[in-house]
């Protein structure tokens, strides 16, 4: 299958190079799915639905999305939901339960656990801190504040939990990974 130069080039583009190697049409399709997630992050967005929006297979969508945006689709969606929850905690008087449901969580317990895993703080702690910081951040554009306060989901939540249990935030060394 990979005998011809065209096949080899296509394979190397998919496997070795960054997002710039992706065709513009594919990037437009991925952006279409990303925009849909941004506009309705409270909805369920399984990979099958996102792939359908993009017009590509599920496996190709997942692989291409991560290559283009640096995060798998599910982690990107978690980031958007937590960002929206933090904004609602800061800007509204809504109860935390209502914020959880408005941002797409079906269970308050799951919301609280994942929120704490990602941010390191409970929603009520974030609410108090964000409200205390709000007067100092007013002159800063909201897009800059949002980018600066964006949750870091470069590592999986389960990996964060494991590191917390081991009382370390350091990545595993190559020898530790083999054990």
N, C-alpha and C positions, 0 to 999 in steps of 0.2 A: 504493500500500500504506500509506503513512504519511499518509493524508488525514484520518482521524478524530482527535479529541482523545485518545482512548484510546491509539491507536497512537503518537502523538507523545509522550505521557507515558511510555509504556513504553520508547521509544527513548531519551529523554533520561535516564531513570533508569539504563539500562544503560550509557550512554556518558559521562555527565557527573558523576555523583555517586559517593560513596564506598560502602564496604561496608554502611553503615546503610541504604542504599536497597534492598538486596537483601531479598527476601521471607524471613521467618523459616523457612519450609519449605525453601527453597534453602540457607540457612545451615546448617540441621540436616543436610541431605544432604552438604554440603561437609565439615562436622565429622565425619560418619560416615567419609568417605574419609580425612580427616586422621588420625582415630583409628586406622584400619586401618594407615596408613603408620607411625604412631608405634609401634604394637604389633608390627609386623613390618618394621622398616626394612631388615632384611637381605634381604628378598624383592624380586623385580623388581616394580615398580609402573608399568607403562606407562600412559599417559593413558587408553587404551581400558579397562583394568581399573578404574581409578579412576572413570571416567565410569559404568561399569556398576554399581559399588558405590553411586554417588550417584544413579543413575537419570536421568541427563541425557546429552545428546550430548557428544562429546569436545570440540568447539570451545567449547560453552557451559561445560563444566566447567573447561577451562583458563582461559578469560577470567574466570569467576566466582571461581575459586580465587585467582588473582592479585589480583583486586579485594578479596577478603575478607581475605586473609592477607599481602598485600604481596610475595609471592614466587611465581613459577611453581611448579607441583607438583614438577618435577624438582629445582630448587634447594632447595626445602624438604626433599626426601628426602636430598639431599647433606648438608644441614645436620644432619639427624638422624643420618646415618651417621657423620659426622665427630665429632659430640658423643659418640656411643656409643664410637667408637674412642678418643677422648681419655679417657673414663671407664675403659675397659679398660686403657689404657696406665698410668693413674694407680693403679688398684686391683688389678691382677693381675700375675702374672709370666709371662703368656702371651707367646710369641714374637710379633713384629710380623706375621709371615706368618699366624699363626693369627687374630690380631685382624682382619687385612684380610679373611680369608674369613668370619669370624663376623659382620662388619658389612656383608656383601653384595657385596664386591668379588670379581670373578672373576680378577683379575690383580693380583699384588703391585706390578708396575710402575705400573699405572693408579692403584692406591691411593696409592702413594708420591707420584706426580706431582700428583694432585689434592689430596691432604692438604697437600703443600707449597705448592701454589698458593693454597689457601684459608687456611691458618694462617700461612704464611710460614716455617714450620719443618718439619724432618723429624720423623717419629714418635719416633725415639730422643731427639731434643732435647726434644720435648714431654714424653716420659716422665721424663727427668731433672728438668726444670723443675717439672712437676706434683708429683713426689714431694718435691721440696725445699719447695714451697709448701704441701703437704698439712697439716703441723702448724699452720701459721698460719691455715688456713681451716676447721679442725675446728669451731670454735664457730659458724660461719656455716651456715645451712640449705642443703642440697644444691641446692634449687631456685633459690636466689639465686645461688649459685656458678655453676650451669649457665647461668643467664640472662646473667650477667656475662661468662662465657667463651665464649658462643655465637659461632660463626664468622659473619663478615659476608658474606652472599652477596647483597647488594643490587645488586652489579654482577657481570656474567658473568666466569667464570674466564678466558676468552679476552681480555676487556678488561683484567683484572689483568695478564695476561702482556704485553699490548701496552704497558701503562703501565710495567711493569718494564723492558721492552726500551728504551723511550724514557727511562728513568730519571726518571719522574715519577709522582706519585700524584694529580695534579690532573686534574679532568675537562676534556674538550675545550671550548674556547670555541665559541660558535655559528659563528664564521667558520672555525675549524679543522675543524668537522664538515662544512662544505660542500666543503672541498678534497678 
